Structure formats: C-alpha cells, structure tokens
Amino acid sequence: MDSVVETHAARGSSSISEEMFGHPSEVSKHALKQLLGIARSKGVTLEGWWTHGKPAIDAVRGVLHVKPEVAGDIFRQLMSVDRLPLRVQGFPLGIINPELIQLRFSTPGSR
Amino acid sequence: MPPAGDVYKALQIHPTRFCNLTCLHCYSSSGPDQREELSAPLLIDAITQAADEGYNDVAFSGGEPILYGDLRRLLTHAKSLGMVTNLTSNGMLLKGARLDMLAGVTDLLAISLDGVPASHDRMRNSPLAFAHMHANLDGVRQSGIPFGFIFTLTQTNLHELKWVTDFAVEQGASLLQIHPLEEVGRGMTQLAGQRPDDVEAAFAYLHALRMQTEVGDKLAVRIDLVDRERLRMSAERVCVATCGVAAEDRPLSDLISPLVIEQDGAVVPLQFGFNRSCQVGNLYESTFSAMATAWKKDVFPRFRALCEDVHALQMVRDDLPIFNWYEAISRASHGQAPVPAASDRGGQVAAAHRTS
C-alpha cells in the first residue's frame, strides 16, 4: 500500500511541497516517484556527484544541454500526477527558445 | 566511469584538521586544537605520483585549508603538472595575503554556505561566520578566482535552498553544490537525526532541478545524490568495468575516484573515513606509487566486490530512488546496514503541516 509521506513542521520539504504542489497536501511517495520518473524519462537530470568537501569542478567546466520541448512536456505531465493539485506557476519551466539550448558554464580564465 | 564522470579523476587532500571553527556537521571533526599536519614534501611527492596514476584534479579540504602554511606550494606544484585545483573553505579568512596566495593557482574555490545567515551561523557554531564570509566576497570576486558555494542539506533546511540560490546568483558564484549531511565525525553527535532521509532527498533532487531551470546559465546547480535508476542502467559509474584489462595494468585513477588523503597520511578510497581495511596505504609507510601497485593486486578485488554488493543491494530497494552513494558504500565498508528509508520506519501517515 502506498504510504503518504510523513510531513510535519520539522521537514524542510513541507513548505517546498506547498509551493510546488499548490497547497499543503498529502504527498504520496508514488507521486514523488512519478515526478522523478517523468524527469528521468525526458533526460532531465543532474549529473555528477561528489564526496563531502570536494567541489564539483566538472560543474563549472561542463556543458548543460536543455531541450525546451522536453521541459514543456514534463510540465504538462506533472498536471496528471496522481492526487497532486499542481499550481501551474509553482513549477516554472519556462524555457522558450525553440532550439536546443547549449548552456556552457564558463568561468573567467577557464580553459 | 567514476560517479563524477570520466574527465576529472580526483585526489582529495586533507593536509590538516586545523580549523578556526568547530562546525556541527564536520565530517572530519576539525577544530582549533587539531594541529597535526602533513608535510609539504610528503604531499608534493604524493601529488606527483598520483599524476602518474592518472589523477588530474586535486582538491584541498581539511580543516580549513587556508590555514595550511604550504598551501600555495602544493597548488603551484599541482598546476605545474597540468592538474586542475580546487579547495573548500569556510570563507571567514579569505582576505589579504591568505586570499592572494590562491590567485593564479586555483581553478575553483568552494565556500561553505549552510542556509540563511542565522542557520549558517548555527551550523558553523559561530555568530560571526556569515558576516565574516560575506564581507570577504567582494575581495574574492576581485581576485578573479572562480568560486561557488556548498550547501549542506539536512532533514530540516531544504526550504532555505531558494534563498541560498538567490544569494549565490547575486554574489556572482559559478556553482551551487548541495551536499547531504552524513552523520559522521562531529555530525554523529551534534546532528543526530538530521541526515536527510529518502523523502527529503527526493524533494531536494526535484527542487535542485527546478533551481537549475530557473537560473539557467547564471549558475551551475549540482546535488551530491544519485538516482538509483540511473545506476541501474550504468553500473560502471560505481563498479569498475574490467574491460578485459587486469587491474595491475590500469592506472589507479581508473579504479578509484575520488581518492582521499587523510591528515594522518592514510590514503583511502572515495570518502574521508572509509574503512582502513580498504586503504591504499599510508604515505608515512610507503610511496604512493608502491602502495598503488600493491593495492591493485591485493585489495582491488575486495574493493570491487564491495562496490558490486552495495550496488546490488541498492537495486532491490523499494524506497524513493534518490540516495547518497558515498554514504551507502562508506557505511558498507564498516559493515553497517544501509540507513532505513522513511517508509521503513513504520511511520504511518501524518497530514502535511498546514498553514493557517
């Protein structure tokens, strides 16, 4: 049986939940899994993970590819996530450039 | 391919645990009374030989690495070998000569930022931590050294991430890195129960994705958590593929990244505090090259089996899919069971906190 996430005042995510999903509500773990699955299926991920105390040098020397149609598709699918009354403006994925956007994170002096 | 990708093969060095602070979450239990330090000649030799083993990224932590007297010497040496250099600092001392010594030899400076000012000061165990760090940021910008912030995620502070993100953008940072608290070191006693569970991790991952799409190319947002489903598809991120080549014939950096040098000379895989039964060796007892050769033959099979076991265990978990790989494998190295998920704690449902 799917359990609803225990959310109480101590959790940092309780106010995030309200912001992302429209109003304070019971958030099912199934719904969280769905959201993650949607992002994953569209290739929207955060790459690279480091140990404590190790800066993510790859992040400031990497290239992020974001497909705007992918972001928009995710947004539409979020509306159908089980039992979550999503607030449209609460999860802005407003990338409007129709072309594939290659965002290069460069820093002064980087090679 | 290591968890952080194929490009950067990292050597993380803790030259000392000497620090001006006693942060509540410190994984190395550093502080003003920790004066032991590794000598520069010892570390220069290690860096040189590590470069021969394919390491191309040297990171300094501690302790507060700014307080290590020969830091510039080590940074300069690493740069002379073509390595990228980076360090983590609490930011309170980044001014004057201590900031100047980083110029020209530092590719990334990561400054700790643990939430809004009051939260940051509480975590840093100092009422002056945020004010002093903030006051130094103008100088950091003027130095031209690329910088970013590292935010420690706990069970109760995810709601501060938006403020931290806005602050990072406003200050001109290149990176916001979110690292989940592990209850190790001082964190084990001072912050028991504060490590983010699978629910907080899932929310944090989604929230970080959201922050990244909002800030666009102004800031790189990273979170040191992994999606279990991605590991299912690419186990080689954590379990070294043999590729038909014997371990003895491969550079050590192919087999372990990050590799960690602790303040007592121990060289361990992946994370500070990893079980010493898997250690590569100790710089006081052997050269880096010699210990690497022996480790590949004698210890790597056991280390690889550990990685495979932890990977296999993670693949059958039914909780939310976002987790801390380094915490999982470090715990396993000590024979500790995985941390139970929120749903495993028998917690029945409670309604969300409702605002009036």
Interface residues (C-beta under 8 A of the other chain):
Chain A: S3 V4 V5 E6 T7 H8 A9 A10 R11 G12 S13 S14 S15 I16 S17 E18 M20 P24 S25 E26 V27 K29 L32 K33 L35 L36 G37 A39 R40 V44 T45 L46 E47 G48 W49 W50 T51 H52 G53 K54 P55 A56 I57 D58 A59 V60 R61 G62 L64 V66 A71 F91 P92 L93 I95 L103 R104 F105 T107 P108 G109 S110
Chain B: P3 A4 G5 V7 Y8 A10 Q12 H14 Y27 S28 D57 A59 S61 G62 V84 N86 L87 T88 D107 L108 L109 A110 G144 P146 G148 I150 L153 T154 Q155 T156 N157 L158 H159 E160 S174 L175 Q177 H179 E182 P196 V199 E200 A202 F203 A204 Y205 L206 H207 A208 L209 R210 Q212 T213 E214 G216 D217 A220 V221 R222 I223 D224 L225 V226 D227 E229 R230 P258 V260 L270 Q271 F272 D319 L320 P321 I322 W325 Y326 A342 S343 G347 Q348 V349 A350 A351 A352 H353 R354 T355
